[in-house]
Amino acid sequence: MSKYILIAAMAVVVFAYIIGGRVATQKCDIKIAEINASKQLTINKKIGEINEKTFNTGVYDIRNILRAKYTISE
């Protein structure tokens, strides 16, 4: 009878170890996803600061600016 109790206790320990490993892996994956999202947000903010004029002007405005700068002079 004590063999069965010992085997059951060992099975519970092994099961808890496996489940704990899976939970830890999922927490790590969530943390990595949050870090990547924050990095992407930082990159987008920097791009917005660098290209502020481009972000704030429409296609028509950009076309006029380029046409004024790069037309063939007569």
N, C-alpha and C positions, 0 to 999 in steps of 0.2 A: 504494500500500500504506500509506503514512504517513497518507493521508486517512482510511482506515478505522480506524486506531489512534487518531487524533485524535478522530474521531466517537465511537468506543467509549469513550474516556476522558471525553469530554463527557457522554455518556449516563450513565456511572457517577456523575459528579458531580451531575447533575440528579436521578438516582434517589436518591442519598444525601441530597440536600437535601430532597426530598419526604418520605422516610422519617423523617428527623430532625425535620421539622415535625410529623409525626403523633405521634411519640414524645413530643415536647415538649407537645403538646396533651393527650395522655393523662395525662402527669405532672401537668399543671396541673389537669385534672379531678379527679384523685385527691386532690390537695392541697386543692382547694375542698371536696370531699366530707368530708375529715377535719376541716377547719375548721368546717363546718356541723354535723357530729356533735358536736364538742367544745362548740360554742355551745349546742346543744340539751341536752347533758348539764348544762351550767352552769345553763341556765334551769330544768331539772327539779330540780336541787339547790336553787335559790333558792325555787322553788314549794314544795318539801318543807319547807324551813326556815320559810317564811311560814305555811304551812297545816299545821304539824306536828300540832296537835291534831286537825284534820280527817282527816289521813292516818292517825293512830293510833287513831281511834275508829271503831266500826262504825256501820251505818245505824241500828240500834236506839238506840244512845247518842245520836246526833245528833237523832233524833226526840224522845227524852225531853228533851234540853236545850232544843230549840225549843218543845216543849209546855209546859215549865216557865216559860219566859220570855214566851211570847206567847199564853197562854190568856186568855180573857175572864174578868175577875174578876167575882165575883158581888156 
